[in-house]
Amino acid sequence: MNSRTDVGDTLREMWETRPARPRDDRKVAGVAAGIARRYDIDPVLVRVGFVVAAFSGIGAALYIAGWILLPDAPADPAGPQTERPRSWLVIAFAIVAAVTIGGMFGDGPDMILPLLVVAGLLYLLHRSRGDRGTAVAEAPTVATATSSSAAPTEVSLVKEPTGAAASTEPPATPPAWDPLGAAPFAWDLPEPSPPVTEAPPRKLPVTPVTLGLALLAGSATAGIMILGGMWTLGNLAVLSGVVLAVLGVGLVVGSFLRTGRGLIPVALLVGALTWSLLAAPLDRWQGDGYGELRAAPTTVSSLQPSYERGAGEINLDLSRLDLAVPPDGNTSPVRTRISMGAGDVQVRVPPAADVTVTARAGFGDVRFGALRDEGPDAYVQAIDDLGTDGVRDGRPLVIDIDAGVADVEVLRG
């Protein structure tokens, strides 16, 4: 069989054996639980996959598609399996799909690649575990008499005594299984054997092993950074990423072995730390000391080329800065740069000055006049803002602000 036919058969089998959404263990519609039971994996892994896909912009569309395409498990398995039409789901899926397709064509291949990755993962999952979760447990059936003419059969537990056995009396002491002596006719029966209990299967120690490997990987990465002279605040995101990668592998392995859920809170914590380090790079924290920095230069010569703080507050008052063109006719821009790791930045500029402001923050609030941006990667830029008079005069003032976790505000006057 060639590869094209094999792929077609696999896709056809995936559709024909698609799971039903169970009524228990569902968080929203049971899509993740149904997929997990079909392929015998931990539903937490599937839910995490939907969350990750949501960050790429296709998670909602995929979940609604599963909601529509996967049938709902009936409340009564013995009853008729009917499926009510869900027109509102079709409308919701159409809206989300339109947004997704619009993003695909608007942003280029950024949306197509996640779709290809999801399709490939589903295909490989079915190829490796397609035989799981398809067996249906059959309850033992009890044959009953259906004919109305057949007489009911009475089963007697009392054995009729015959011969010498008829004159034999039961023991005077009841056995251990009948301490109240309620059934003396069955005292001569053998003692029932104790029930055989099987020991529960031993789960592999995925959580402690993964935590140990993550600690070793983090220690080894830190050692390499120190020996290679790469140990800086900005590289802490690399160290955190290595630990998070090991935890992710442990979660994947644990999902197939039905264990390792203790890694989830640790992975969430390390993931939040990694995201924080990436959103607000710590290399911006390496400023000139900590605390409050206040300056109010009035001449171009007294204006410093840069003002830096690792953490604290920078208050730069340029409202009385003389930006008039000197006698030599120098009209070149007056530039200064502000760097803040964590804290507050406030800059005041002359009301009528020609100002160009570029302000960014890894996480925080950035404001200049009517321009404002907040959250991660906050960014504001105003080019040639002519001020209150609306006239281009004097030397232009160029301010560049780069902050980590900070509130940045540029005011006039």
SULJOMO-V994752 format. One record per backbone hydrogen bond with DSSP energy under -1.0 kcal/mol. NH is the residue of the N-H (numbers start at 1). CO is the residue of the C=O. E is the energy in kcal/mol with one decimal. If there is no record, write none. Layout:
NH|CO|E / NH|CO|E
This chain:
6|2|-2.0 / 7|3|-2.5 / 8|4|-2.1 / 9|5|-2.7 / 10|6|-2.2 / 11|7|-2.4 / 12|8|-2.3 / 13|9|-2.5 / 14|10|-2.4 / 15|11|-1.8 / 16|12|-2.4 / 17|13|-2.1 / 18|15|-1.2 / 21|71|-3.3 / 34|30|-2.3 / 35|31|-2.2 / 36|32|-2.4 / 37|33|-2.3 / 38|34|-2.1 / 39|35|-1.9 / 41|36|-2.2 / 42|255|-1.0 / 47|43|-2.4 / 48|44|-2.5 / 49|45|-2.0 / 50|46|-2.0 / 51|47|-2.1 / 52|48|-2.6 / 53|49|-2.4 / 54|50|-1.7 / 55|51|-1.2 / 58|53|-1.7 / 59|53|-1.2 / 62|58|-2.2 / 63|59|-2.3 / 64|60|-2.4 / 65|61|-2.2 / 66|62|-2.3 / 67|63|-2.2 / 68|64|-1.8 / 69|65|-2.9 / 70|66|-2.2 / 73|21|-2.4 / 79|76|-1.3 / 82|80|-1.1 / 90|86|-1.7 / 91|87|-2.3 / 92|88|-2.3 / 93|89|-3.1 / 94|90|-2.3 / 95|91|-2.2 / 96|92|-2.7 / 97|93|-3.0 / 98|94|-2.3 / 99|95|-2.3 / 100|96|-2.7 / 101|97|-3.2 / 102|98|-2.6 / 103|99|-2.2 / 104|100|-2.2 / 105|101|-2.4 / 106|102|-1.9 / 107|103|-2.9 / 113|109|-1.9 / 115|111|-1.3 / 116|112|-2.2 / 117|113|-2.3 / 118|114|-2.5 / 119|115|-2.5 / 120|116|-2.4 / 121|117|-2.3 / 122|118|-2.4 / 123|119|-2.1 / 124|120|-2.5 / 125|121|-2.4 / 126|122|-2.1 / 127|123|-2.2 / 128|124|-2.0 / 129|125|-2.4 / 130|126|-1.2 / 132|129|-1.4 / 165|162|-1.3 / 166|163|-1.3 / 178|175|-1.3 / 181|178|-1.4 / 186|183|-1.6 / 187|184|-1.2 / 189|186|-1.4 / 206|204|-2.5 / 209|205|-1.7 / 210|206|-2.7 / 211|207|-2.4 / 212|208|-2.3 / 213|209|-2.5 / 214|210|-2.7 / 215|211|-2.2 / 216|212|-2.4 / 217|213|-3.0 / 218|214|-2.5 / 219|215|-2.4 / 220|216|-2.8 / 221|217|-2.4 / 222|218|-2.4 / 223|219|-2.4 / 224|220|-2.4 / 225|221|-2.3 / 226|222|-2.4 / 227|223|-2.7 / 228|224|-2.2 / 229|226|-1.1 / 230|225|-3.0 / 232|230|-1.4 / 236|233|-1.3 / 239|235|-1.5 / 240|236|-2.5 / 241|237|-2.1 / 242|238|-2.0 / 243|239|-1.8 / 244|240|-2.2 / 245|241|-2.2 / 246|242|-1.9 / 247|243|-2.1 / 248|244|-2.2 / 249|245|-2.1 / 250|246|-2.1 / 251|247|-2.1 / 252|248|-2.1 / 253|249|-2.5 / 254|250|-2.7 / 255|251|-1.8 / 256|252|-1.2 / 257|253|-1.3 / 259|254|-2.5 / 263|260|-1.6 / 264|261|-1.5 / 267|263|-3.0 / 268|264|-2.5 / 269|265|-2.1 / 270|266|-2.7 / 271|267|-2.7 / 272|268|-2.4 / 273|269|-2.1 / 274|270|-2.7 / 275|271|-2.5 / 276|272|-2.2 / 277|273|-2.3 / 278|274|-2.0 / 279|275|-2.6 / 280|276|-2.4 / 284|281|-1.5 / 285|282|-1.8 / 287|285|-1.7 / 289|287|-1.7 / 291|311|-2.5 / 293|313|-3.0 / 295|315|-2.1 / 307|337|-2.4 / 309|339|-1.9 / 310|289|-3.4 / 312|342|-2.4 / 313|291|-2.2 / 314|344|-2.4 / 315|293|-3.1 / 316|346|-2.6 / 317|295|-3.1 / 318|348|-2.8 / 321|318|-1.6 / 322|298|-2.4 / 329|326|-2.2 / 334|396|-3.1 / 336|398|-1.7 / 337|305|-1.7 / 338|400|-2.8 / 339|307|-2.8 / 340|402|-2.1 / 341|309|-1.9 / 343|405|-1.8 / 344|312|-1.6 / 345|407|-2.8 / 346|314|-2.5 / 347|409|-2.4 / 348|316|-2.3 / 349|411|-2.7 / 353|350|-1.1 / 355|385|-2.8 / 356|397|-2.7 / 357|382|-2.3 / 358|399|-2.2 / 359|380|-3.0 / 360|401|-1.8 / 361|378|-2.5 / 362|403|-1.5 / 363|404|-2.3 / 364|375|-1.6 / 365|406|-1.1 / 366|373|-3.3 / 367|408|-1.8 / 368|371|-2.6 / 371|368|-2.3 / 373|366|-2.3 / 375|364|-2.3 / 377|362|-2.6 / 378|361|-1.5 / 380|359|-2.8 / 382|357|-2.8 / 385|355|-3.2 / 388|351|-2.1 / 395|323|-3.4 / 397|354|-3.2 / 398|334|-3.1 / 399|356|-2.7 / 400|336|-1.9 / 401|358|-3.0 / 402|338|-2.8 / 403|360|-2.0 / 404|340|-1.8 / 405|341|-2.3 / 406|363|-1.3 / 407|343|-1.5 / 408|365|-3.5 / 409|345|-2.0 / 410|367|-2.1 / 411|347|-3.3 / 413|349|-3.1
